[in-house]
Amino acid sequence: MEAISFSNIAGIIITFISLLLALFLYSVKSSNAISNKLFATYLVLNAIEFTGFYSFLIFDAPTNILVASREFSYLQMPVLYLYVLSVCYSDFKLQWKHLWHIVPYIIGNLVMIPRFYLGSVAEKSDLFDNFNSLPESYFSHIALHLQSIVYLTLSFIVLKRAKKIFKENYSSNTIETYYWLFQLILFTSTLYGFAIVKNVLKFFGKPTFFEASHNILVIGVLCFVCWYVLKALKYPNLFNGVDSKTKLTTEFDEEDQKSNIDLKEIEQLIAYMKNEKPYLNPSLSIRSLAEKIKMNSRELSVLINQHLNQHFFDFVNEYRIEEAKSILKNPVKKEFTVLEILYEVGFNSKSSFNTAFKKHTGLTPTQF
């Protein structure tokens, strides 16, 4: 029996953590049920993949189950991409058309049928012993890496458009969703990029370099898994999407963009913001603000984004920062902590408050 290595132990830990969080997400009742289930499925697929780090502890000899478990890797990126869509857009629904995402998985299994699925145990053992020199190995590595590049690129494209919609229509909560997804995809891209380097070393580099890169990747994955578990526990309300039919102001037709917005409407908006302070509500959206000032939400969006040259997100945060500055200057409230101030003025995280404060003042709250 092979000696148990660091990567074996790390693989077991990663599998356990991933399955534990997946079980929680499958069972918890939430308004974001589709997102939770998709992310849980992604975690399960990760857990299955990382059984490869200690498969010799499970299988005495290669079996079709072992072969099949390796092929589930083709489903990871499609599920992650669908998860990004489901979090970005609150009206996302799984449809029959999404089944085309399993085509690479089907092709991957078809490639493995002749010699792996249909081979005897002895033949499978021989194939696995020489796996890195087989055409099937080259095919699966190239196909999986190309697939990851395509889906990660698509995820970044979705996020780029969603970010603009978030900023034009929401004041605080929803933008945190973008930051979470961006970090998730960025970290995933980094790990997959390093995996490509590792696999190049596996086929063309020295064994010592491959072993070192493999251990670094294992540590990276372990840290990544712990990070998104802690993130999910710390920010349970991250998953608030927008309607996929929501348009950017640049996508409005000419008539919308040239709507007859006069100076009185701008003055009405500014007066309402100063007197009623709706920005103190962390969930303020352009739709709810439009209802309060009895204005069409599309016209209000054009007014802020086109006539005031600001995203709704920055427009609202500017008032919040001014409110925070007045609290910081008030000697009566000198005992207030930064955390108390940020919640009082409508923010819901310290990082977003500090970022907005420095953007508008050039200083951190403490420096101010």
HELIX and SHEET records of a PDB file:
HELIX    1   1 PHE A    6  SER A   27  1                                  22    
HELIX    2   2 ALA A   33  GLU A   49  1                                  17    
HELIX    3   3 PHE A   50  PHE A   53  5                                   4    
HELIX    4   4 SER A   55  LEU A   57  5                                   3    
HELIX    5   5 ASN A   64  GLU A   71  1                                   8    
HELIX    6   6 SER A   73  CYS A   88  1                                  16    
HELIX    7   7 TRP A   96  ILE A  102  5                                   7    
HELIX    8   8 VAL A  103  MET A  112  1                                  10    
HELIX    9   9 ILE A  113  TYR A  117  3                                   5    
HELIX   10  10 VAL A  121  ASP A  129  1                                   9    
HELIX   11  11 PHE A  131  SER A  133  5                                   3    
HELIX   12  12 PRO A  135  ASN A  169  1                                  35    
HELIX   13  13 ASN A  173  PHE A  204  1                                  32    
HELIX   14  14 PRO A  207  LYS A  234  1                                  28    
HELIX   15  15 THR A  249  GLU A  251  5                                   3    
HELIX   16  16 GLU A  254  GLN A  257  1                                   4    
HELIX   17  17 LEU A  263  GLU A  276  1                                  14    
HELIX   18  18 PRO A  278  LEU A  280  5                                   3    
HELIX   19  19 ILE A  286  LYS A  292  1                                   7    
HELIX   20  20 SER A  297  VAL A  302  1                                   6    
HELIX   21  21 LEU A  303  HIS A  307  3                                   5    
HELIX   22  22 PHE A  312  LYS A  329  1                                  18    
HELIX   23  23 PRO A  331  LYS A  333  5                                   3    
HELIX   24  24 VAL A  338  GLU A  344  1                                   7    
HELIX   25  25 LYS A  350  THR A  361  1                                  12    
END                                                                             
